[in-house]
Structures are given as structure tokens and as C-alpha cells.
Amino acid sequence: RKNLERMIELLKRIAVEQKIDEVIKRTDELIKQQQELQDQTSQASPNDKQKLDELSKQQSDMKKQIDKLEQEAKNLKEKMEEFPNDMPLDEMGKAQQNLTKKQLQQKAQKSAQQMKSGQMKQANQTQQDTKADLEQFQSEMQDVKESLQEQMQREVMNKMRKAVQNLLELSKEKETLKQETQNLDPNSQRFRENAQQQMDMTG
């Protein structure tokens, strides 16, 4: 039963690591989309109403995607809280807090409205800010991932150290029993007990 619980816990932790990767990947996609939109905005003519409406619509869609990203970050933090001692909760909390504080949804909405009004320079600046904020979040999520990997490596090292320690102790016990047995009468009860103990250790 204990082994099953340990296996379930390990699978949950692997799922957390995969989720971190997904959030980093989604952020990367949003950064690329925002860059693309920014490039198109800087090239668009303030008089091309159709193009501006199209770009504005795309920027509004970014708002929905950013909302989704914020939700994913919140869910990820909640999953990590299931393992308070094994997860870099401080880093994750900081990344999630900063993402919310930056008000990226409002910025995406603002640049969409600026485009619609033909305020191209202002729209471009707001897009630039949004992209920089997303890049900062991505960098913070990368820190979360690295911290988690370091923690897992430490845990593996500790388990290996414990296993080696146990082997050494077992080896010492076997040696002590062997020496004791050599000095005993082969017909005695103690000799049979020691022999049985040695067999149990080997098995």
C-alpha cells in the first residue's frame, strides 16, 4: 500500500513538472503572437480601417489567451501546494503574483482600443509592454522549473545516500554475526539462530 501511495505521489509530481513545461510553452507562443501583432501594427496605416479592425480583433483575442494563461498559473500553484515541502512554492507564488499584478488583460484590451482609434504609436508601446511582461513571466517560470529539478535531484541523492548507509550497516551486522558464529559450538541453539539470521539477511 505504501509503495502504491508513493507511486501515485510520484506521478502527481511528474504531472506538475509537465504542467510547468506547458505554461512555459504557452507563454512562449503568446510572446511570439504579440511580437507578430506588434510588427503588423507598426507597419499598418492609421487610415486602413479594415486592417486596424482586424489587428484590434486579434489583440482582443490575446486578452482571452492571457486570461487562460493566468488561470493555468493559478491551477498549477494549487497543484504544487499539495506537496508543500517538495515544491518551489515561493518562486511559483512570486511568478503568479507578478503576472496578475501586471494586468496584462487590461493592456491587451487597451492596445486593441488604441488601434481601433488609430493611435498606432501608443498601441505599439502598450504591445511592447505586454510582450516584456510575458517575457518576465516566462523567465520566472523557468526559475520555478530549475528549482523543482534541483529539489528532485537533492531528494534522489538523499535516498541514494540512505540506501548506501543501510547497505553498510547491514554489511557490518553480517560481519559481526559471522565472527560470533565462528566462535560458537555448531551444535548449539545460538549457532542455529545466527545461521538463520545470516540466511535472512542474504535473502
Accessible surface in RSA format (square Angstrom, percent):
REM  Atomic radii and reference values for relative SASA: ProtOr
REM  Chains: A
REM  Algorithm: Lee & Richards
REM  Probe-radius: 1.40
REM  Slices: 20
REM RES _ NUM      All-atoms   Total-Side   Main-Chain    Non-polar    All polar
REM                ABS   REL    ABS   REL    ABS   REL    ABS   REL    ABS   REL
RES ARG A   1   218.16  91.6 170.79  87.1  47.36 112.8  72.78  99.5 145.38  88.1
RES LYS A   2   152.02  74.2 145.40  89.2   6.62  15.8  90.32  81.3  61.70  65.7
RES ASN A   3   110.02  75.9 103.18  99.7   6.84  16.5  31.51  75.8  78.51  75.9
RES LEU A   4   109.90  61.2 104.85  75.0   5.05  12.7 108.64  76.3   1.26   3.4
RES GLU A   5    90.85  52.2  85.36  64.6   5.49  13.1  39.58  76.5  51.27  41.9
RES ARG A   6   130.94  55.0 125.04  63.7   5.89  14.0  54.36  74.3  76.58  46.4
RES MET A   7   106.17  55.0 103.25  68.3   2.92   6.9  94.67  80.5  11.50  15.2
RES ILE A   8    82.84  47.1  82.57  61.5   0.27   0.7  82.60  59.5   0.24   0.7
RES GLU A   9    75.02  43.1  73.41  55.5   1.61   3.8  10.64  20.6  64.38  52.6
RES LEU A  10    88.87  49.5  87.40  62.5   1.47   3.7  88.69  62.3   0.19   0.5
RES LEU A  11   105.16  58.6 100.01  71.5   5.15  12.9 100.31  70.4   4.85  13.1
RES LYS A  12   100.89  49.2  96.25  59.1   4.63  11.0  55.60  50.0  45.28  48.2
RES ARG A  13    15.78   6.6  15.78   8.0   0.00   0.0   0.29   0.4  15.49   9.4
RES ILE A  14    72.07  41.0  72.07  53.7   0.00   0.0  72.07  51.9   0.00   0.0
RES ALA A  15    45.44  41.8  40.31  62.2   5.13  11.7  41.40  58.3   4.04  10.7
RES VAL A  16     2.18   1.4   2.18   2.0   0.00   0.0   2.18   1.9   0.00   0.0
RES GLU A  17    35.72  20.5  35.72  27.0   0.00   0.0   9.17  17.7  26.55  21.7
RES GLN A  18   105.49  59.0 103.91  75.9   1.58   3.8  30.76  65.5  74.73  56.7
RES LYS A  19    50.66  24.7  50.25  30.8   0.41   1.0  22.01  19.8  28.65  30.5
RES ILE A  20     0.00   0.0   0.00   0.0   0.00   0.0   0.00   0.0   0.00   0.0
RES ASP A  21    58.09  40.7  53.72  53.5   4.38  10.3  25.30  59.5  32.79  32.7
RES GLU A  22    90.99  52.2  85.18  64.4   5.81  13.8  38.75  75.0  52.24  42.6
RES VAL A  23     0.00   0.0   0.00   0.0   0.00   0.0   0.00   0.0   0.00   0.0
RES ILE A  24    20.61  11.7  20.61  15.4   0.00   0.0  20.61  14.8   0.00   0.0
RES LYS A  25   137.24  67.0 133.47  81.9   3.77   9.0  80.78  72.7  56.46  60.1
RES ARG A  26    59.62  25.0  57.70  29.4   1.92   4.6   9.48  13.0  50.14  30.4
RES THR A  27     0.00   0.0   0.00   0.0   0.00   0.0   0.00   0.0   0.00   0.0
RES ASP A  28    45.41  31.8  45.41  45.2   0.00   0.0   6.42  15.1  38.99  38.9
RES GLU A  29    83.16  47.7  82.20  62.2   0.96   2.3  32.44  62.8  50.71  41.4
RES LEU A  30     1.11   0.6   1.11   0.8   0.00   0.0   1.11   0.8   0.00   0.0
RES ILE A  31    17.69  10.1  17.69  13.2   0.00   0.0  17.69  12.7   0.00   0.0
RES LYS A  32   133.77  65.3 126.37  77.5   7.40  17.6  87.75  79.0  46.02  49.0
RES GLN A  33    71.22  39.8  67.04  49.0   4.18  10.0  34.84  74.2  36.38  27.6
RES GLN A  34     0.00   0.0   0.00   0.0   0.00   0.0   0.00   0.0   0.00   0.0
RES GLN A  35    62.71  35.1  62.71  45.8   0.00   0.0  34.48  73.4  28.23  21.4
RES GLU A  36   101.99  58.6  99.58  75.3   2.41   5.7  29.03  56.1  72.97  59.6
RES LEU A  37     5.73   3.2   5.73   4.1   0.00   0.0   5.73   4.0   0.00   0.0
RES GLN A  38    19.40  10.9  19.06  13.9   0.34   0.8   1.94   4.1  17.46  13.2
RES ASP A  39    65.55  45.9  64.28  64.0   1.28   3.0  19.53  46.0  46.02  45.9
RES GLN A  40    44.33  24.8  41.71  30.5   2.61   6.2  22.24  47.3  22.09  16.8
RES THR A  41     0.48   0.3   0.01   0.0   0.48   1.1   0.01   0.0   0.48   0.7
RES SER A  42    76.03  64.2  40.63  54.2  35.39  81.5  35.45  75.5  40.58  56.8
RES GLN A  43   152.85  85.5 118.21  86.4  34.64  82.5  48.54 103.3 104.31  79.1
RES ALA A  44    16.10  14.8   0.00   0.0  16.10  36.6   7.17  10.1   8.92  23.6
RES SER A  45    50.71  42.8  43.21  57.7   7.50  17.3  39.03  83.1  11.68  16.4
RES PRO A  46    79.11  57.7  64.64  58.9  14.47  52.6  64.64  53.4  14.47  89.9
RES ASN A  47   137.16  94.6 108.79 105.1  28.37  68.3  35.76  86.1 101.40  98.0
RES ASP A  48    65.03  45.5  56.98  56.7   8.04  19.0  19.12  45.0  45.91  45.8
RES LYS A  49   129.62  63.2 125.81  77.2   3.82   9.1 107.39  96.7  22.23  23.7
RES GLN A  50   150.96  84.4 143.92 105.2   7.05  16.8  50.39 107.3 100.57  76.3
RES LYS A  51    62.48  30.5  60.08  36.9   2.41   5.7  37.12  33.4  25.36  27.0
RES LEU A  52     4.35   2.4   4.35   3.1   0.00   0.0   4.35   3.1   0.00   0.0
RES ASP A  53    52.65  36.9  48.01  47.8   4.64  11.0  22.08  52.0  30.57  30.5
RES GLU A  54    84.37  48.4  78.28  59.2   6.09  14.5  37.46  72.4  46.92  38.3
RES LEU A  55     0.00   0.0   0.00   0.0   0.00   0.0   0.00   0.0   0.00   0.0
RES SER A  56     5.43   4.6   5.43   7.3   0.00   0.0   0.52   1.1   4.92   6.9
RES LYS A  57   157.97  77.1 150.80  92.5   7.17  17.1 103.68  93.3  54.28  57.8
RES GLN A  58    68.15  38.1  63.01  46.1   5.14  12.2  33.51  71.3  34.65  26.3
RES GLN A  59     0.00   0.0   0.00   0.0   0.00   0.0   0.00   0.0   0.00   0.0
RES SER A  60    35.85  30.3  34.24  45.7   1.61   3.7  23.37  49.8  12.48  17.5
RES ASP A  61    64.14  44.9  63.13  62.8   1.01   2.4  17.02  40.1  47.11  47.0
RES MET A  62     1.21   0.6   1.19   0.8   0.02   0.0   1.19   1.0   0.02   0.0
RES LYS A  63    66.16  32.3  66.16  40.6   0.00   0.0  21.74  19.6  44.42  47.3
RES LYS A  64   144.80  70.6 136.55  83.8   8.25  19.6  89.77  80.8  55.03  58.6
RES GLN A  65    40.28  22.5  39.55  28.9   0.73   1.7  18.55  39.5  21.74  16.5
RES ILE A  66     0.00   0.0   0.00   0.0   0.00   0.0   0.00   0.0   0.00   0.0
RES ASP A  67    70.00  49.0  69.93  69.6   0.06   0.1   3.79   8.9  66.21  66.0
RES LYS A  68   116.80  57.0 112.53  69.0   4.27  10.2  68.49  61.7  48.30  51.5
RES LEU A  69     0.00   0.0   0.00   0.0   0.00   0.0   0.00   0.0   0.00   0.0
RES GLU A  70    29.03  16.7  25.05  19.0   3.98   9.5  10.09  19.5  18.94  15.5
RES GLN A  71    90.82  50.8  88.95  65.0   1.88   4.5  38.56  82.1  52.26  39.6
RES GLU A  72    25.55  14.7  25.48  19.3   0.08   0.2  12.70  24.6  12.85  10.5
RES ALA A  73     0.00   0.0   0.00   0.0   0.00   0.0   0.00   0.0   0.00   0.0
RES LYS A  74    95.24  46.5  94.86  58.2   0.37   0.9  63.42  57.1  31.82  33.9
RES ASN A  75    56.78  39.2  55.52  53.7   1.25   3.0  10.14  24.4  46.64  45.1
RES LEU A  76     0.25   0.1   0.00   0.0   0.25   0.6   0.25   0.2   0.00   0.0
RES LYS A  77    51.31  25.0  51.31  31.5   0.00   0.0  16.67  15.0  34.64  36.9
RES GLU A  78    88.81  51.0  81.52  61.7   7.29  17.4  37.70  72.9  51.12  41.7
RES LYS A  79    91.40  44.6  90.26  55.4   1.14   2.7  52.43  47.2  38.98  41.5
RES MET A  80     0.00   0.0   0.00   0.0   0.00   0.0   0.00   0.0   0.00   0.0
RES GLU A  81    77.02  44.2  62.95  47.6  14.08  33.5  25.68  49.7  51.34  41.9
RES GLU A  82   101.21  58.1  70.54  53.4  30.68  73.0  41.94  81.1  59.27  48.4
RES PHE A  83    17.30   8.7  13.63   8.4   3.67   9.6  17.30  10.5   0.00   0.0
RES PRO A  84    83.36  60.8  67.75  61.8  15.61  56.7  67.75  55.9  15.61  97.0
RES ASN A  85   133.55  92.1 108.27 104.6  25.28  60.9  30.68  73.8 102.87  99.4
RES ASP A  86    34.64  24.3  32.21  32.1   2.43   5.7   2.53   6.0  32.11  32.0
RES MET A  87     7.53   3.9   0.00   0.0   7.53  17.9   0.00   0.0   7.53  10.0
RES PRO A  88     8.50   6.2   1.53   1.4   6.97  25.3   8.50   7.0   0.00   0.0
RES LEU A  89    41.08  22.9  35.94  25.7   5.13  12.9  36.11  25.4   4.96  13.4
RES ASP A  90   124.77  87.4 111.74 111.2  13.03  30.8  36.81  86.6  87.96  87.7
RES GLU A  91    64.26  36.9  60.08  45.5   4.18   9.9  28.75  55.6  35.51  29.0
RES MET A  92     0.00   0.0   0.00   0.0   0.00   0.0   0.00   0.0   0.00   0.0
RES GLY A  93    15.09  18.6   0.00   N/A  15.09  18.6  12.30  33.8   2.78   6.2
RES LYS A  94   119.98  58.5 115.17  70.7   4.80  11.4  68.08  61.3  51.89  55.3
RES ALA A  95     0.15   0.1   0.00   0.0   0.15   0.3   0.00   0.0   0.15   0.4
RES GLN A  96    36.12  20.2  36.08  26.4   0.04   0.1   2.25   4.8  33.87  25.7
RES GLN A  97   114.89  64.2 109.36  79.9   5.53  13.2  31.68  67.4  83.21  63.1
RES ASN A  98    28.21  19.5  27.79  26.9   0.42   1.0   4.88  11.7  23.33  22.6
RES LEU A  99     2.43   1.4   0.88   0.6   1.55   3.9   2.27   1.6   0.16   0.4
RES THR A 100    77.27  55.0  70.71  71.7   6.57  15.7  63.03  84.7  14.24  21.5
RES LYS A 101   145.84  71.2 121.55  74.6  24.30  57.9  85.47  76.9  60.38  64.3
RES LYS A 102    64.31  31.4  56.89  34.9   7.42  17.7  21.68  19.5  42.62  45.4
RES GLN A 103    99.60  55.7  96.55  70.6   3.05   7.3  14.11  30.0  85.49  64.8
RES LEU A 104     0.12   0.1   0.12   0.1   0.00   0.0   0.12   0.1   0.00   0.0
RES GLN A 105    39.29  22.0  39.10  28.6   0.19   0.4   5.02  10.7  34.27  26.0
RES GLN A 106   102.89  57.5  97.27  71.1   5.62  13.4  57.48 122.4  45.41  34.4
RES LYS A 107    53.01  25.9  52.39  32.1   0.62   1.5  36.14  32.5  16.87  18.0
RES ALA A 108     0.00   0.0   0.00   0.0   0.00   0.0   0.00   0.0   0.00   0.0
RES GLN A 109    59.63  33.3  59.63  43.6   0.00   0.0  26.11  55.6  33.52  25.4
RES LYS A 110   110.82  54.1 109.26  67.0   1.56   3.7  56.56  50.9  54.26  57.8
RES SER A 111     0.04   0.0   0.04   0.1   0.00   0.0   0.00   0.0   0.04   0.1
RES ALA A 112     2.21   2.0   2.08   3.2   0.13   0.3   2.21   3.1   0.00   0.0
RES GLN A 113   103.54  57.9 101.82  74.4   1.72   4.1  37.33  79.5  66.21  50.2
RES GLN A 114    21.47  12.0  20.83  15.2   0.63   1.5   8.51  18.1  12.96   9.8
RES MET A 115     0.00   0.0   0.00   0.0   0.00   0.0   0.00   0.0   0.00   0.0
RES LYS A 116   123.29  60.1 107.46  65.9  15.83  37.7  52.00  46.8  71.29  75.9
RES SER A 117    81.43  68.8  43.11  57.5  38.32  88.3  30.94  65.9  50.49  70.7
RES GLY A 118    24.47  30.2   0.00   N/A  24.47  30.2   9.11  25.0  15.36  34.4
RES GLN A 119    76.56  42.8  71.09  52.0   5.47  13.0  22.48  47.8  54.08  41.0
RES MET A 120    25.10  13.0  21.62  14.3   3.48   8.3  21.84  18.6   3.26   4.3
RES LYS A 121   176.86  86.3 166.04 101.9  10.83  25.8 115.36 103.8  61.50  65.5
RES GLN A 122    87.67  49.0  82.82  60.5   4.85  11.6  39.74  84.6  47.93  36.3
RES ALA A 123     0.00   0.0   0.00   0.0   0.00   0.0   0.00   0.0   0.00   0.0
RES ASN A 124    32.37  22.3  32.09  31.0   0.28   0.7  13.20  31.8  19.16  18.5
RES GLN A 125   104.02  58.2 101.02  73.8   3.00   7.2  45.53  96.9  58.49  44.4
RES THR A 126     9.44   6.7   8.27   8.4   1.17   2.8   4.22   5.7   5.22   7.9
RES GLN A 127     0.00   0.0   0.00   0.0   0.00   0.0   0.00   0.0   0.00   0.0
RES GLN A 128    73.49  41.1  73.49  53.7   0.00   0.0  26.54  56.5  46.95  35.6
RES ASP A 129    56.33  39.5  53.66  53.4   2.67   6.3  10.66  25.1  45.68  45.6
RES THR A 130     0.00   0.0   0.00   0.0   0.00   0.0   0.00   0.0   0.00   0.0
RES LYS A 131    27.24  13.3  27.24  16.7   0.00   0.0   2.19   2.0  25.05  26.7
RES ALA A 132    46.50  42.8  40.08  61.8   6.42  14.6  41.14  57.9   5.36  14.2
RES ASP A 133    16.52  11.6  14.46  14.4   2.06   4.9   0.26   0.6  16.26  16.2
RES LEU A 134     0.00   0.0   0.00   0.0   0.00   0.0   0.00   0.0   0.00   0.0
RES GLU A 135    71.24  40.9  66.47  50.3   4.77  11.4  26.66  51.6  44.58  36.4
RES GLN A 136    72.68  40.6  66.29  48.4   6.39  15.2  34.92  74.3  37.75  28.6
RES PHE A 137     3.95   2.0   2.61   1.6   1.34   3.5   3.46   2.1   0.49   1.4
RES GLN A 138    38.56  21.6  38.55  28.2   0.01   0.0   6.88  14.6  31.69  24.0
RES SER A 139    64.25  54.3  55.84  74.5   8.41  19.4  31.11  66.2  33.15  46.4
RES GLU A 140    16.29   9.4  15.12  11.4   1.18   2.8  12.04  23.3   4.25   3.5
RES MET A 141     0.00   0.0   0.00   0.0   0.00   0.0   0.00   0.0   0.00   0.0
RES GLN A 142    67.32  37.6  67.32  49.2   0.00   0.0  27.88  59.3  39.45  29.9
RES ASP A 143    67.64  47.4  65.55  65.2   2.09   4.9  15.18  35.7  52.46  52.3
RES VAL A 144     0.00   0.0   0.00   0.0   0.00   0.0   0.00   0.0   0.00   0.0
RES LYS A 145    47.10  23.0  47.10  28.9   0.00   0.0   9.12   8.2  37.98  40.5
RES GLU A 146    89.92  51.6  88.54  67.0   1.38   3.3  30.23  58.5  59.68  48.7
RES SER A 147    22.54  19.0  19.54  26.1   3.00   6.9   7.31  15.6  15.23  21.3
RES LEU A 148     0.00   0.0   0.00   0.0   0.00   0.0   0.00   0.0   0.00   0.0
RES GLN A 149    68.81  38.5  66.99  49.0   1.81   4.3  20.90  44.5  47.91  36.3
RES GLU A 150    95.04  54.6  93.30  70.6   1.74   4.1  28.79  55.7  66.25  54.1
RES GLN A 151    43.08  24.1  39.77  29.1   3.30   7.9  14.51  30.9  28.57  21.7
RES MET A 152    34.81  18.0  33.84  22.4   0.97   2.3  22.30  19.0  12.51  16.6
RES GLN A 153   118.12  66.0 115.72  84.6   2.39   5.7  40.68  86.6  77.44  58.7
RES ARG A 154   137.34  57.7 135.09  68.9   2.25   5.3  67.58  92.4  69.76  42.3
RES GLU A 155    49.30  28.3  47.05  35.6   2.25   5.4  29.30  56.7  20.00  16.3
RES VAL A 156    86.28  56.8  85.35  77.3   0.92   2.2  86.18  74.9   0.10   0.3
RES MET A 157   103.04  53.4 102.21  67.6   0.83   2.0  80.41  68.4  22.63  30.0
RES ASN A 158    75.64  52.2  73.43  71.0   2.21   5.3  19.88  47.8  55.77  53.9
RES LYS A 159   116.81  57.0 110.90  68.0   5.90  14.1  82.90  74.6  33.91  36.1
RES MET A 160   113.37  58.7 109.85  72.7   3.52   8.4 100.31  85.3  13.06  17.3
RES ARG A 161   147.15  61.8 140.66  71.7   6.49  15.5  73.93 101.0  73.22  44.4
RES LYS A 162   146.65  71.5 144.51  88.7   2.14   5.1  89.47  80.5  57.18  60.9
RES ALA A 163    52.36  48.1  46.08  71.1   6.28  14.3  51.01  71.8   1.35   3.6
RES VAL A 164    83.68  55.1  83.68  75.8   0.00   0.0  83.68  72.7   0.00   0.0
RES GLN A 165    91.58  51.2  91.06  66.5   0.53   1.3  29.22  62.2  62.37  47.3
RES ASN A 166    92.96  64.1  87.62  84.7   5.35  12.9  25.48  61.3  67.48  65.2
RES LEU A 167   118.75  66.1 114.96  82.2   3.80   9.5 115.95  81.4   2.81   7.6
RES LEU A 168    98.02  54.6  96.69  69.2   1.33   3.3  97.05  68.2   0.97   2.6
RES GLU A 169    81.06  46.5  79.50  60.1   1.56   3.7  26.03  50.3  55.03  44.9
RES LEU A 170    71.30  39.7  69.95  50.0   1.35   3.4  70.82  49.7   0.48   1.3
RES SER A 171    64.18  54.2  57.09  76.2   7.08  16.3  22.10  47.1  42.08  58.9
RES LYS A 172   141.89  69.2 137.88  84.6   4.01   9.5  94.16  84.7  47.73  50.8
RES GLU A 173    91.61  52.6  87.95  66.5   3.66   8.7  36.20  70.0  55.41  45.2
RES LYS A 174    75.13  36.7  73.91  45.3   1.22   2.9  38.36  34.5  36.77  39.2
RES GLU A 175    89.67  51.5  87.94  66.5   1.73   4.1  39.38  76.2  50.30  41.1
RES THR A 176    75.36  53.6  73.63  74.6   1.73   4.1  52.77  70.9  22.59  34.2
RES LEU A 177    14.51   8.1  14.30  10.2   0.21   0.5  14.51  10.2   0.00   0.0
RES LYS A 178   107.42  52.4 107.03  65.7   0.39   0.9  53.99  48.6  53.43  56.9
RES GLN A 179   101.08  56.5 100.06  73.1   1.02   2.4  30.48  64.9  70.60  53.5
RES GLU A 180    70.41  40.4  64.19  48.6   6.22  14.8  35.84  69.3  34.57  28.2
RES THR A 181    15.50  11.0  14.58  14.8   0.91   2.2  14.58  19.6   0.91   1.4
RES GLN A 182   131.35  73.4  96.18  70.3  35.16  83.7  42.99  91.5  88.36  67.0
RES ASN A 183   131.31  90.6  94.83  91.6  36.48  87.8  33.58  80.8  97.72  94.5
RES LEU A 184    52.00  29.0  41.48  29.7  10.52  26.4  43.05  30.2   8.95  24.1
RES ASP A 185    81.82  57.3  69.73  69.4  12.09  28.6  33.96  79.9  47.86  47.7
RES PRO A 186    89.84  65.5  79.61  72.6  10.23  37.2  79.61  65.7  10.23  63.6
RES ASN A 187   118.96  82.0 104.02 100.5  14.94  36.0  27.20  65.5  91.76  88.7
RES SER A 188    34.82  29.4  25.52  34.1   9.31  21.4  34.82  74.2   0.00   0.0
RES GLN A 189   108.35  60.6 102.81  75.1   5.53  13.2  49.84 106.1  58.51  44.4
RES ARG A 190   111.27  46.7 108.61  55.4   2.66   6.3  45.88  62.7  65.39  39.6
RES PHE A 191    55.41  27.7  55.41  34.3   0.00   0.0  55.41  33.6   0.00   0.0
RES ARG A 192   132.33  55.6 125.87  64.2   6.46  15.4  64.27  87.8  68.06  41.2
RES GLU A 193    81.06  46.5  74.02  56.0   7.04  16.8  33.20  64.2  47.87  39.1
RES ASN A 194     0.00   0.0   0.00   0.0   0.00   0.0   0.00   0.0   0.00   0.0
RES ALA A 195    36.10  33.2  32.03  49.4   4.07   9.3  34.95  49.2   1.15   3.0
RES GLN A 196    96.41  53.9  94.98  69.4   1.43   3.4  41.51  88.4  54.90  41.6
RES GLN A 197    83.93  46.9  82.72  60.5   1.20   2.9  26.45  56.3  57.48  43.6
RES GLN A 198    46.24  25.9  46.03  33.6   0.21   0.5  11.85  25.2  34.38  26.1
RES MET A 199   130.44  67.6 120.01  79.4  10.43  24.8 100.12  85.1  30.32  40.2
RES ASP A 200    94.45  66.2  72.80  72.5  21.65  51.2  31.48  74.1  62.97  62.8
RES MET A 201    37.79  19.6  17.56  11.6  20.23  48.2  24.01  20.4  13.78  18.3
RES THR A 202   103.46  73.6  76.00  77.0  27.46  65.4  67.80  91.1  35.66  53.9
RES GLY A 203    96.59 119.1   0.00   N/A  96.59 119.1  51.55 141.5  45.04 100.9
END  Absolute sums over single chains surface
CHAIN  1 A    13217.4      12094.2       1123.2       6701.3       6516.1
END  Absolute sums over all chains
TOTAL         13217.4      12094.2       1123.2       6701.3       6516.1
